[in-house]
């Protein structure tokens, strides 16, 4: 009896091992690779939707792992939604592909790029290569502990590129950080300007290794930064400085001030209060706001320009001038530009400017206010001989399908001088759109794009 029990036990164990092997094989995901027609570059942030509303989104390597058992072994229609990347419409007007998922099988979906900018991938958030990891085809990046973050600020300071983000989403609770998270990288953090995108941040963390806030100012409500820049003082010492705003519901600013980075504590400290809301001063006077750009005028004087996107204020490029409002000069840029090839006026919402050595021009990528098809998801490019204008005609370079992409930030420091490649990022979010379904992992995160300045499609923006 003992031998029989042992024999039966061994048979059961063997069958269990065999079943586990079969089960493991049967559960291997179906691999989809999304690539750009022609270049074969992987395309992140392309969503495939089934007829029963399952949604799959390509990761930074352009991969999707399909593991739904009900999809296996049958023809499945996947609608393709790619924010400027698409497949042709069929006879009924649908854009999609028919695939037959099989465990361990693979397919390639080629999408045509209909925008001038090329999507390189997501910079922030979790699971940047989550689909590739499920497929066992790529090592993931170390998780930062950040699930989402608002608009980026950048400054080159002490030989490093400093990054600061607004409200930051964490894994453990719907309420995350509301007083700015931050990190550093090398000044040129990318080895390649082609996907798949991998950019590793060194976040400022607390004693438990968690990403922490760096700009808590006294008073209730979140702290938002802008005008983030490194300036030298009269002794030649570089100081990282910014403007802060204190916010109360719904999104109302009630205090504006200047703050300075404490090198020892690795956090911003309040330097001075510039404005406090009251009945007599319900709104602040212009202050260093938006993104900075350095400019030397014809007389050889160096200025720091602040704007979002075009300069609205300038001051001499030193700390003592930055903290002295009597040196601030208010600028009044155009609020709209003319679209290339038409008489349409494009209203500027947010963005940044930079000098571009390849074009020998100042360039901007900016968000259009109340554009189409997305009210705050249409981005444009323009050029000027001087940062204060006049700015030439604008060319649309990026569009979104009922989604928002605000506060675009140019990264002129990423590329070698004279390179025709211009990089910019922005905040991808459902906010201010018409009730879209949130895009898994990508919602409320930063996405990086590449614009090739030698593209004939930009001809209409050439400033002569």
C-alpha positions as CSV (number, residue, x, y, z in Angstrom):
1,X,0.0,0.0,0.0
2,X,2.8,2.3,0.8
3,X,4.5,1.7,-2.5
4,X,1.2,2.2,-4.3
5,X,0.6,5.5,-2.5
6,X,4.1,6.6,-3.3
7,X,3.6,5.6,-7.0
8,X,0.3,7.5,-7.2
9,X,1.8,10.5,-5.4
10,X,4.7,10.5,-7.9
11,X,2.2,10.3,-10.8
12,X,0.2,13.2,-9.5
13,X,3.3,15.2,-8.9
14,X,4.4,14.5,-12.4
15,X,1.1,15.4,-13.9
16,X,1.1,18.6,-11.9
17,X,4.6,19.5,-13.2
18,X,3.4,18.7,-16.7
19,X,0.3,20.8,-16.2
20,X,2.3,23.7,-14.9
21,X,4.5,23.5,-18.0
22,X,1.6,23.4,-20.4
23,X,-0.2,26.2,-18.4
24,X,3.0,28.3,-18.5
25,X,3.2,27.9,-22.2
26,X,-0.4,28.6,-22.7
27,X,-0.2,31.8,-20.7
28,X,2.7,33.4,-22.6
29,X,1.5,36.7,-23.9
30,X,0.9,37.6,-27.5
31,X,3.6,40.1,-28.6
32,X,2.6,43.2,-30.6
33,X,5.3,45.5,-31.8
34,X,4.2,49.0,-32.9
35,X,6.6,50.6,-35.4
36,X,6.6,53.7,-37.6
37,X,6.0,53.0,-41.3
38,X,9.3,53.5,-43.2
39,X,11.8,54.1,-40.3
40,X,10.7,51.0,-38.3
41,X,11.2,53.0,-35.2
42,X,9.2,51.7,-32.2
43,X,6.3,54.0,-31.4
44,X,5.3,54.4,-27.7
45,X,1.9,55.6,-26.6
46,X,-0.2,53.9,-29.3
47,X,-3.4,52.4,-27.9
48,X,-5.1,49.3,-29.2
49,X,-8.8,48.9,-28.2
50,X,-10.9,45.7,-28.7
51,X,-14.6,45.7,-29.5
52,X,-15.3,44.9,-25.8
53,X,-13.1,47.9,-24.7
54,X,-10.0,46.2,-23.5
55,X,-7.2,48.7,-23.9
56,X,-3.5,48.0,-24.5
57,X,-0.9,50.8,-24.7
58,X,2.6,50.4,-26.2
59,X,5.5,51.0,-23.9
60,X,8.8,52.9,-24.5
61,X,9.9,50.1,-26.7
62,X,6.7,50.2,-28.7
63,X,5.7,46.8,-27.4
64,X,2.3,45.4,-26.1
65,X,1.8,42.2,-24.3
66,X,-1.7,40.8,-24.9
67,X,-2.6,38.2,-22.3
68,X,-6.4,38.2,-22.2
69,X,-7.5,34.5,-22.6
70,X,-10.7,35.4,-24.5
71,X,-8.7,37.0,-27.3
72,X,-6.5,33.9,-28.0
73,X,-7.0,31.8,-31.1
74,X,-9.5,34.0,-32.9
75,X,-9.5,37.0,-35.1
76,X,-9.6,40.2,-33.1
77,X,-10.2,43.7,-34.2
78,X,-8.0,46.3,-32.6
79,X,-8.9,50.0,-33.0
80,X,-5.7,52.0,-33.3
81,X,-5.4,55.4,-31.6
82,X,-2.0,57.1,-31.7
83,X,-2.1,60.9,-31.4
84,X,-0.6,61.6,-34.8
85,X,0.2,58.0,-35.7
86,X,-2.5,56.1,-37.5
87,X,-3.5,53.3,-39.9
88,X,-5.7,53.8,-42.9
89,X,-9.5,53.9,-42.5
90,X,-11.4,50.9,-43.8
91,X,-14.6,51.1,-45.8
92,X,-16.7,51.9,-42.8
93,X,-14.3,54.6,-41.6
94,X,-12.7,52.6,-38.8
95,X,-9.0,52.8,-38.2
96,X,-7.7,49.5,-36.9
97,X,-6.1,46.1,-37.6
98,X,-7.2,42.5,-37.5
99,X,-4.9,40.2,-35.6
100,X,-5.1,36.6,-34.4
101,X,-3.5,36.4,-31.0
102,X,-1.9,33.1,-30.0
103,X,0.0,32.4,-26.8
104,X,3.7,33.1,-27.5
105,X,2.9,34.5,-31.0
106,X,3.8,37.8,-32.4
107,X,2.7,40.5,-34.8
108,X,3.9,43.9,-36.0
109,X,1.6,46.9,-36.5
110,X,3.0,49.6,-38.7
111,X,1.5,53.1,-38.2
112,X,1.9,56.1,-40.4
113,X,3.2,59.3,-38.8
114,X,0.9,62.3,-39.7
115,X,2.7,64.8,-37.4
116,X,6.1,66.5,-37.8
117,X,7.2,65.7,-34.3
118,X,8.3,62.2,-33.6
119,X,7.4,60.6,-30.3
120,X,10.5,59.3,-28.4
121,X,8.8,58.1,-25.3
122,X,7.7,58.7,-21.7
123,X,10.2,60.3,-19.3
124,X,8.4,59.9,-16.0
125,X,6.0,57.6,-14.2
126,X,5.9,53.8,-13.7
127,X,6.3,50.9,-16.0
128,X,8.2,52.7,-18.7
129,X,9.0,49.2,-20.2
130,X,6.2,47.4,-18.5
131,X,4.9,45.6,-21.6
132,X,8.4,44.5,-22.6
133,X,9.0,43.1,-19.1
134,X,5.8,41.0,-19.3
135,X,7.1,39.6,-22.6
136,X,10.5,38.8,-21.1
137,X,12.2,40.8,-23.9
138,X,13.8,43.7,-22.1
139,X,15.0,44.6,-18.7
140,X,12.9,47.2,-17.0
141,X,14.2,50.4,-15.5
142,X,14.4,50.8,-11.7
143,X,11.1,52.1,-10.5
144,X,11.4,55.6,-9.1
145,X,8.3,55.5,-6.9
146,X,6.6,58.2,-9.0
147,X,3.4,57.4,-10.8
148,X,2.8,60.8,-12.3
149,X,4.0,64.4,-12.2
150,X,3.0,67.8,-13.5
151,X,4.9,70.3,-15.7
152,X,8.7,70.2,-15.7
153,X,11.2,73.0,-15.0
154,X,14.9,72.7,-15.8
155,X,18.1,74.6,-15.0
156,X,21.8,73.8,-15.6
157,X,23.4,74.3,-12.2
158,X,26.8,73.4,-10.8
159,X,27.5,71.2,-13.8
160,X,24.2,69.2,-13.5
161,X,20.8,69.5,-15.0
162,X,18.2,70.1,-12.3
163,X,14.6,69.0,-12.8
164,X,11.6,70.1,-10.8
165,X,8.0,68.9,-11.2
166,X,4.7,70.2,-9.8
167,X,2.1,68.1,-8.1
168,X,3.4,64.5,-8.0
169,X,1.4,61.2,-7.8
170,X,2.7,58.4,-5.6
171,X,1.6,54.7,-5.4
172,X,0.3,54.7,-1.8
173,X,-2.6,57.2,-1.9
174,X,-4.5,59.5,-4.2
175,X,-2.9,62.5,-2.5
176,X,0.8,62.7,-3.3
177,X,3.4,65.5,-3.2
178,X,2.2,69.1,-3.6
179,X,5.4,71.1,-2.9
180,X,7.6,70.1,-5.9
181,X,9.6,66.9,-6.5
182,X,13.0,67.1,-8.0
183,X,15.9,65.2,-9.5
184,X,19.2,65.8,-11.3
185,X,20.9,64.2,-14.4
186,X,23.9,65.0,-16.4
187,X,23.5,68.0,-18.6
188,X,23.3,65.8,-21.7
189,X,21.4,62.8,-20.3
190,X,20.6,61.0,-23.6
191,X,23.0,58.8,-25.6
192,X,20.6,58.6,-28.5
193,X,17.7,60.6,-29.9
194,X,15.9,57.6,-31.2
195,X,13.5,55.3,-29.3
196,X,13.5,53.3,-27.1
197,X,14.0,56.2,-24.6
198,X,15.8,55.6,-21.3
199,X,16.6,58.5,-19.1
200,X,17.6,57.8,-15.5
201,X,16.8,60.4,-12.8
202,X,18.6,60.8,-9.5
203,X,15.7,62.0,-7.3
204,X,16.0,63.8,-4.0
205,X,14.7,61.3,-1.4
206,X,14.0,61.2,2.3
207,X,15.6,58.9,4.9
208,X,13.4,56.0,3.8
209,X,14.4,56.3,0.2
210,X,11.1,57.8,-0.9
211,X,10.9,60.7,-3.4
212,X,10.4,63.8,-1.3
213,X,9.2,67.4,-1.7
214,X,11.8,70.2,-2.1
215,X,9.9,73.5,-2.0
216,X,7.4,73.6,1.0
217,X,6.8,77.2,1.7
218,X,4.8,78.5,4.8
219,X,1.1,78.6,4.3
220,X,-1.8,76.3,3.4
221,X,-2.1,74.7,0.0
222,X,0.4,73.5,-2.7
223,X,3.6,75.3,-3.6
224,X,4.2,75.8,-7.3
225,X,7.5,77.0,-8.8
226,X,8.3,78.8,-12.0
227,X,11.1,81.1,-13.2
228,X,13.6,78.3,-12.3
229,X,17.1,79.3,-13.2
230,X,20.7,79.3,-12.1
231,X,22.3,82.8,-11.8
232,X,25.6,84.1,-10.5
233,X,25.9,86.6,-7.7
234,X,28.4,89.4,-7.5
235,X,31.1,87.0,-6.1
236,X,30.7,84.6,-9.1
237,X,28.8,82.0,-7.0
238,X,26.0,80.2,-8.9
239,X,22.7,80.2,-7.1
240,X,19.6,78.1,-8.1
241,X,16.6,80.4,-7.7
242,X,12.9,80.3,-8.5
243,X,9.6,82.1,-8.0
244,X,7.0,80.3,-5.9
245,X,3.2,80.6,-5.6
246,X,1.0,79.4,-2.9
247,X,-2.3,78.0,-4.1
248,X,-5.7,77.5,-2.5
249,X,-8.8,75.9,-4.0
250,X,-9.9,75.8,-6.7
251,X,-6.6,77.0,-8.3
252,X,-6.2,80.4,-6.9
253,X,-2.8,82.0,-6.1
254,X,-2.7,84.0,-2.9
255,X,1.0,84.6,-2.4
256,X,4.0,85.0,-4.7
257,X,7.6,85.1,-3.6
258,X,11.2,84.4,-4.4
259,X,13.0,81.3,-3.1
260,X,16.7,80.1,-3.2
261,X,18.1,76.6,-3.2
262,X,19.8,75.6,0.0
263,X,22.8,73.5,-1.2
264,X,23.3,71.8,2.2
265,X,19.7,70.9,2.8
266,X,18.9,70.3,-0.9
267,X,15.6,72.2,-0.8
268,X,14.3,75.7,-1.5
269,X,14.0,78.3,1.2
270,X,11.8,81.3,1.1
271,X,13.8,84.4,0.2
272,X,11.2,87.1,0.2
273,X,7.5,87.6,-0.2
274,X,6.7,89.6,-3.3
275,X,2.9,89.8,-3.2
276,X,0.1,88.8,-0.9
277,X,-3.5,88.9,-2.1
278,X,-5.7,91.6,-0.6
279,X,-8.6,93.8,-1.4
280,X,-6.1,96.6,-2.5
281,X,-3.8,94.2,-4.5
282,X,-6.1,91.4,-5.8
283,X,-3.5,90.5,-8.5
284,X,0.3,90.5,-8.5
285,X,2.3,92.8,-10.8
286,X,4.4,90.9,-13.4
287,X,7.1,88.8,-11.8
288,X,9.8,86.2,-13.1
289,X,7.4,83.6,-14.4
290,X,7.6,80.7,-16.9
291,X,10.7,79.4,-18.5
292,X,14.0,81.4,-18.6
293,X,16.3,82.0,-21.5
294,X,19.7,83.8,-21.5
295,X,20.2,86.5,-24.1
296,X,23.1,89.0,-24.8
297,X,21.8,92.1,-26.5
298,X,23.6,94.1,-29.2
299,X,25.3,96.2,-26.6
300,X,26.8,93.1,-24.9
301,X,24.6,93.2,-21.9
302,X,23.4,89.7,-20.6
303,X,19.8,89.3,-19.7
304,X,17.6,86.5,-18.4
305,X,14.3,86.4,-20.1
306,X,11.2,84.9,-18.5
307,X,8.2,83.8,-20.5
308,X,5.6,81.1,-21.2
309,X,6.1,80.9,-24.1
310,X,7.4,84.3,-25.3
311,X,9.3,86.6,-23.0
312,X,7.1,88.8,-20.7
313,X,9.8,90.0,-18.3
314,X,13.6,90.5,-18.3
315,X,16.2,91.4,-15.8
316,X,20.1,91.5,-15.9
317,X,21.4,87.9,-15.5
318,X,22.6,88.1,-11.9
319,X,21.1,87.3,-8.6
320,X,21.2,90.8,-7.3
321,X,19.0,92.0,-10.2
322,X,16.7,89.0,-9.9
323,X,15.9,89.9,-6.3
324,X,15.4,93.6,-7.0
325,X,12.1,94.4,-8.8
326,X,13.4,97.8,-9.8
327,X,15.6,96.1,-12.4
328,X,12.7,94.0,-13.9
329,X,11.5,95.2,-17.3
330,X,8.0,94.1,-18.4
331,X,7.7,93.0,-22.0
332,X,4.5,92.7,-24.0
333,X,4.9,90.0,-26.7
334,X,2.3,89.1,-29.3
335,X,-0.5,87.0,-28.0
336,X,-1.0,85.2,-31.3
337,X,1.0,84.2,-34.4
338,X,-0.2,83.7,-38.0
339,X,-0.3,80.1,-39.2
340,X,1.9,79.3,-42.2
341,X,-0.1,79.1,-45.4
342,X,-3.2,80.8,-44.1
343,X,-4.6,83.8,-42.3
344,X,-5.5,81.8,-39.2
345,X,-4.3,83.4,-36.0
346,X,-3.0,80.9,-33.5
347,X,-3.4,82.0,-29.8
348,X,-0.4,81.2,-27.6
349,X,-1.0,79.4,-24.4
350,X,2.3,78.1,-22.9
351,X,5.7,76.9,-24.0
352,X,9.3,78.0,-24.1
353,X,12.0,79.5,-26.4
354,X,15.7,78.8,-27.0
355,X,18.5,79.8,-29.3
356,X,19.1,77.2,-32.1
357,X,22.6,77.2,-33.7
358,X,21.5,75.0,-36.6
359,X,18.8,77.5,-37.7
360,X,20.7,80.5,-36.4
361,X,17.3,81.6,-35.1
362,X,15.4,81.7,-31.8
363,X,12.8,79.0,-31.9
364,X,9.7,78.2,-29.9
365,X,7.4,75.2,-29.4
366,X,4.1,76.4,-27.9
367,X,0.7,75.1,-27.0
368,X,-2.3,76.6,-28.8
369,X,-5.2,77.8,-26.7
370,X,-8.5,76.4,-27.7
371,X,-7.2,74.5,-30.7
372,X,-8.7,71.6,-32.7
373,X,-9.2,68.7,-32.4
374,X,-8.0,69.0,-28.8
375,X,-8.6,72.3,-27.0
376,X,-5.2,72.1,-25.3
377,X,-3.4,69.5,-27.2
378,X,-2.2,71.2,-30.4
379,X,1.5,72.3,-30.5
380,X,3.1,74.7,-33.0
381,X,6.7,75.8,-34.0
382,X,7.9,79.3,-34.9
383,X,11.2,81.2,-35.3
384,X,12.5,84.7,-34.8
385,X,15.8,86.6,-35.4
386,X,15.6,88.1,-31.9
387,X,13.9,86.6,-28.8
388,X,11.8,89.7,-28.4
389,X,10.4,89.2,-31.9
390,X,8.9,89.7,-34.3
391,X,8.1,86.0,-34.6
392,X,7.4,84.4,-37.9
393,X,4.6,82.2,-39.1
394,X,3.7,79.1,-37.1
395,X,3.6,75.5,-38.2
396,X,1.6,72.8,-36.3
397,X,3.9,69.9,-35.3
398,X,1.9,67.8,-32.9
399,X,-1.8,67.0,-32.4
400,X,-3.8,65.0,-29.9
401,X,-7.1,63.1,-30.1
402,X,-9.2,64.6,-27.2
403,X,-6.2,64.8,-24.8
404,X,-4.2,67.6,-23.3
405,X,-0.4,68.2,-23.7
406,X,0.4,71.4,-21.9
407,X,3.5,73.4,-20.8
408,X,5.9,72.2,-23.5
409,X,9.6,72.7,-22.5
410,X,12.4,72.8,-25.0
411,X,15.6,70.9,-24.2
412,X,18.2,72.8,-26.3
413,X,20.9,71.6,-23.8
414,X,20.4,67.9,-24.8
415,X,21.8,68.1,-28.3
416,X,25.2,69.2,-29.7
417,X,25.5,72.7,-31.0
418,X,24.5,72.8,-34.7
419,X,22.4,69.7,-34.5
420,X,19.2,69.8,-36.5
421,X,17.4,67.8,-33.8
422,X,15.2,69.8,-31.4
423,X,13.8,68.0,-28.3
424,X,10.8,69.0,-26.2
425,X,8.5,67.5,-23.6
426,X,5.1,68.3,-22.2
427,X,2.5,67.1,-19.7
428,X,0.2,64.4,-21.1
429,X,-3.1,64.5,-19.2
430,X,-6.9,64.2,-19.5
431,X,-7.3,67.5,-17.7
432,X,-9.2,70.1,-19.8
433,X,-10.2,67.5,-22.4
434,X,-13.7,66.2,-23.0
435,X,-13.9,63.4,-20.5
436,X,-11.5,61.0,-22.2
437,X,-10.6,57.6,-20.7
438,X,-7.3,58.0,-18.9
439,X,-4.3,56.4,-20.7
440,X,-2.9,53.7,-18.5
441,X,0.5,54.5,-17.0
442,X,0.9,57.6,-19.2
443,X,-1.8,59.8,-17.6
444,X,-0.3,62.9,-15.9
445,X,3.3,62.3,-17.1
446,X,6.0,63.8,-19.3
447,X,6.4,62.6,-22.9
448,X,9.4,63.6,-25.0
449,X,9.3,64.5,-28.7
450,X,11.9,65.0,-31.4
451,X,11.5,67.7,-34.1
452,X,13.9,67.5,-37.1
453,X,14.5,71.1,-38.1
454,X,15.6,70.1,-41.6
455,X,12.2,68.6,-42.3
456,X,10.6,70.2,-45.4
457,X,7.3,70.4,-43.5
458,X,8.8,73.3,-41.4
459,X,9.5,75.4,-44.5
460,X,6.5,77.6,-43.8
461,X,8.1,78.7,-40.4
462,X,11.5,79.7,-41.8
463,X,12.3,83.2,-40.6
464,X,14.2,85.2,-43.3
